[in-house]
Amino acid sequence: MEVERMFNPWMDFFPENLVNLSFESIHGLKGEKLEVEGLIRSEETLNLEGETETLNLKTFKKEDLEKRVFEISPLNDYVTVVGVDISLRKIGNTKNGVVCAFRGTVVWKDEYAYHYTRYGPLLYHLTENHAKTVFGLKFDGGNPNHNLGKIQFFVEKVFQKHVLRNLKNSIVLFDGCLSTQMVNVETLNLARKNNNRVLAFAKKSRLYSWSEPLKVLREKFSPCILCLNDLLSESFKSTCLGWVFLAKLSKENFLFRLDVDKTLALDEAVQTVRRLIGNEHFHHGYPETLRIAHSLSILTRVEVIAIQRFLTEKLGIKILRPENHRRMLFGPFGGW
């Protein structure tokens, strides 16, 4: 299959600079000490805020919102649907920086089945020097999670470009939104060059929509989308690289923010959503390719422990677990 040939074997296609940095930075860790306390509780939120505006649809009349609703029927002409997601997980702290693991996943759906390729996990020892020389970023000395968020965005953009460079004539789904903080213009230009249509689904958004106006979408039986662009402030629109919709794409009453590349005319954006519905399955209104990509990219607690064990056996790294005063004082009631 054409898409499968594009992404296998992964070492032939994955960005060389990220692979080299992984080998070089981890090799320099031999004999170091790694502090791991509190690093495997749950998936950490590393994302930086991509939005600064709250939109409360309660302030708009129901009649005005109804004018902006597009009822969506599926277009069944075949197109490949591709979902892209990455995760970056902290493994431990060293005296000079932080060790983290990256894994990216590409999932695609053809006429018969879902397929995937996973990239990684790749391990990185990130120091302030790496941030400047390799990533061109400046670390914030007081906020390690904020620093990892910066690295995650950098790696995610590299990974997105890698995928779009190898795809043609596809609908490509990203996690998040099409804002200047989440996706850069170069990435979207690469997609357009290869005739790919980029959409982004946000599981969390500050585009709040509550109270009566929600009935505009929730009372409708068929899939529908509500266009929000002309309701946004100029400052918010200046950061948007896409059409912004509130989308209900299945019979269940789950709504998501959906962004579609802004270079498409509005009717083309709607047609793209119709084509997506005609070629994809949805789980509570969320596309299955993107759901699988997220599930396969996440590094579990067991995998984090396995990576720590690998570092001790292969590189002689000593694992340090500092005393946890809350655990000593409160036992199971102190949080684990």
Secondary structure as GFF3:
##gff-version 3
##sequence-region A 1 336
A	DSSP	alpha_helix	2	7	.	.	.	ID=ss1
A	DSSP	three_ten_helix	10	12	.	.	.	ID=ss2
A	DSSP	alpha_helix	16	27	.	.	.	ID=ss3
A	DSSP	beta_strand	33	35	.	.	.	ID=ss4
A	DSSP	three_ten_helix	57	59	.	.	.	ID=ss5
A	DSSP	alpha_helix	62	66	.	.	.	ID=ss6
A	DSSP	beta_strand	69	71	.	.	.	ID=ss7
A	DSSP	beta_strand	80	93	.	.	.	ID=ss8
A	DSSP	beta_strand	97	109	.	.	.	ID=ss9
A	DSSP	beta_strand	114	127	.	.	.	ID=ss10
A	DSSP	alpha_helix	128	133	.	.	.	ID=ss11
A	DSSP	alpha_helix	144	165	.	.	.	ID=ss12
A	DSSP	beta_strand	170	175	.	.	.	ID=ss13
A	DSSP	alpha_helix	185	193	.	.	.	ID=ss14
A	DSSP	beta_strand	197	202	.	.	.	ID=ss15
A	DSSP	three_ten_helix	212	214	.	.	.	ID=ss16
A	DSSP	alpha_helix	215	218	.	.	.	ID=ss17
A	DSSP	beta_strand	224	227	.	.	.	ID=ss18
A	DSSP	three_ten_helix	229	231	.	.	.	ID=ss19
A	DSSP	alpha_helix	234	237	.	.	.	ID=ss20
A	DSSP	beta_strand	242	248	.	.	.	ID=ss21
A	DSSP	beta_strand	256	261	.	.	.	ID=ss22
A	DSSP	alpha_helix	266	279	.	.	.	ID=ss23
A	DSSP	beta_strand	282	283	.	.	.	ID=ss24
A	DSSP	beta_strand	286	287	.	.	.	ID=ss25
A	DSSP	alpha_helix	288	297	.	.	.	ID=ss26
A	DSSP	alpha_helix	301	315	.	.	.	ID=ss27
A	DSSP	beta_strand	318	320	.	.	.	ID=ss28
A	DSSP	alpha_helix	325	330	.	.	.	ID=ss29
A	DSSP	three_ten_helix	331	334	.	.	.	ID=ss30
###
